[in-house]
Amino acid sequence: MSSKPGTEAMTQSVIFSTHEGLGAGLGCVLAGIGFDYIGGHQTFFFASMFSAFGLVLSVIMYFFIIRRNEGKMQVTPPSNSKQCIAFESVIPQPSIHSLVKDSS
């Protein structure tokens, strides 16, 4: 998901508050209904089956979708490109001698 420049923090806060607020609230309501109607053991069983299904789906997606696309993305520019190299630091690092003042 991409957001317009200047609205990144707003978009992130809306997404995370929806995830935490709606997810936790809905989970509590569904767990309460499960405890009332089918009991604690069955509610835990269905919750664990739901989580296990999510794990299996994740592994399948990894092996059949993500892993299939490995090697197809070009992360670095070609060597004949005149683009600058990312993350090259030009800021000098302070030494310990420049941080300690002379006491004399």
C-alpha positions in Angstrom: 0.0 0.0 0.0 1.4 3.4 -0.9 0.2 6.8 0.4 0.6 10.3 -0.8 3.7 12.2 0.3 3.2 13.7 3.7 0.4 11.3 4.7 2.5 8.3 5.6 2.1 8.6 9.4 -1.7 9.2 9.1 -2.1 6.1 6.8 0.0 4.0 9.1 -1.9 5.1 12.2 -5.3 4.4 10.6 -4.1 0.9 9.5 -2.6 -0.1 12.8 -5.5 1.3 14.9 -8.0 -0.6 12.7 -5.9 -3.7 13.0 -5.5 -3.5 16.8 -8.9 -2.0 17.7 -11.1 -3.9 15.3 -9.1 -7.1 15.5 -8.9 -7.3 19.3 -12.5 -6.2 19.7 -13.8 -8.7 17.2 -11.6 -11.4 18.7 -13.0 -10.8 22.2 -16.6 -10.8 21.0 -16.2 -14.0 19.0 -14.3 -15.7 21.9 -17.1 -14.7 24.3 -19.8 -16.1 22.0 -17.7 -19.2 21.6 -17.4 -19.7 25.3 -21.1 -19.1 25.9 -22.4 -21.4 23.2 -19.8 -24.2 22.7 -17.6 -24.0 25.8 -14.0 -23.3 26.4 -12.4 -26.5 25.0 -14.3 -26.3 21.7 -13.6 -22.5 21.4 -9.8 -23.1 21.9 -9.9 -26.0 19.4 -11.5 -23.9 16.7 -9.1 -21.0 17.4 -6.2 -23.3 17.1 -7.5 -24.9 13.9 -7.9 -21.4 12.5 -4.3 -20.6 13.4 -3.0 -23.8 12.0 -4.9 -23.1 8.7 -3.2 -19.7 8.6 0.2 -21.4 9.1 -0.4 -23.9 6.3 -1.6 -21.1 4.0 1.5 -19.1 4.8 3.8 -21.9 4.0 2.0 -22.7 0.7 2.1 -19.0 -0.3 5.8 -18.9 0.5 6.8 -22.0 -1.5 4.5 -21.5 -4.5 4.3 -17.7 -4.9 7.2 -16.0 -3.3 9.9 -18.7 -3.9 8.8 -19.1 -7.5 9.7 -15.4 -8.1 13.1 -15.6 -6.5 15.8 -14.5 -8.9 13.5 -12.4 -11.0 13.9 -9.1 -9.1 16.8 -6.8 -9.8 17.7 -5.2 -6.5 20.9 -3.4 -7.6 21.5 -1.4 -10.7 23.6 -2.9 -13.5 27.3 -2.3 -13.2 27.4 -0.1 -16.3 24.9 2.3 -14.7 26.0 5.7 -13.6 23.6 5.7 -10.6 25.0 6.3 -7.2 25.2 3.4 -4.8 22.6 3.5 -2.1 23.5 3.6 1.6 27.0 5.0 1.0 27.8 7.0 4.0 29.5 10.4 3.5 29.2 11.6 7.0 32.4 11.3 9.0 32.2 9.3 12.1 33.4 11.1 15.3 36.5 9.7 16.9 36.9 9.3 20.7 39.5 12.0 20.6 37.1 14.6 19.3 34.5 13.8 21.9 36.8 14.0 25.0 37.7 17.6 26.0 41.2 18.4 27.3 41.1 19.0 31.0 44.3 21.1 31.1 
